[in-house]
Amino acid sequence: MKRTLKFIFGLYCLLPFALSFLLVIPLYFFIFTFSGPKKAPHRAHRVSRAWAAFLLKAFYIRLRIQNKSLLDPDQVYVFIGNHRSFLDVPAYALSCPHTFRFLSKAELAQIPLLGYVIKNLYITVKRSDKYDRHKSIEKMLASLQEGISVFLAPEGTRNSSEKPLLDFKDGAFRLAIASGLPLAVLVLHHTDRLLSPGRPLEVSPGTLYGEWLAPFETKDYDEKSLGLLKEKVRQEMEQVILRGPQSGHP
């Protein structure tokens, strides 16, 4: 019965998503067409944040993020976060005011209309193509040099297993080391409880929790010590996931 109610609520959630999607697409098109390359990413990111806020409110989902003060508003970061469900994406967008570009799998760019947004707003990568993975690193480095942060899921895909985290890929850590920029780590709690990773139409209202870890400096690491940085970040993230939201969470 519980799954049936979640499915019915998920069908309701399709309505505000579809209607708002049809409204924001023209905004993105206007921004990408008439804004210059320097202004477009920032304006599009503000639209994304407003859209994310609307969706969570329409889905009766509250977002509580802790430790935002650990982030320097003027710093460019390589952002990473755990990935359990589609709710992570609006949660990422609302968790900090920094303009950033997501790294997205190339297949999503083939979706009608949404693909247009992804190709213009995100950096895409074909994971099975070694050359394309290399090009995506170059594009992310260019974004960082432009002053626009990037956001990656180090697990590489949504985690639908019982494990706290999947094995990490090297990309985010190689990018942070190559750029010399800090890694800012967001841990989200309960996104999989409110939206099932394997059944995306089963949605529940409720509260999502997240917290930022103290940023990891990367200037003392190189390609040889990449594994040490990756393991250090993974251990801290896993500890926070297993501990769960703090009792004093706002």
Secondary structure as UniProt FT lines:
FT   HELIX           2..34
FT   TURN            37..39
FT   HELIX           40..58
FT   TURN            59..60
FT   STRAND          61..66
FT   HELIX           68..70
FT   TURN            73..74
FT   STRAND          78..81
FT   TURN            86..87
FT   HELIX           88..94
FT   STRAND          100..105
FT   HELIX           106..110
FT   TURN            112..113
FT   HELIX           114..121
FT   STRAND          123..125
FT   TURN            127..128
FT   HELIX           130..145
FT   TURN            146..147
FT   STRAND          149..152
FT   TURN            154..155
FT   HELIX           171..179
FT   STRAND          183..189
FT   HELIX           191..194
FT   TURN            200..201
FT   STRAND          206..212
FT   TURN            219..220
FT   HELIX           223..225
FT   HELIX           226..243
FT   TURN            247..248
//
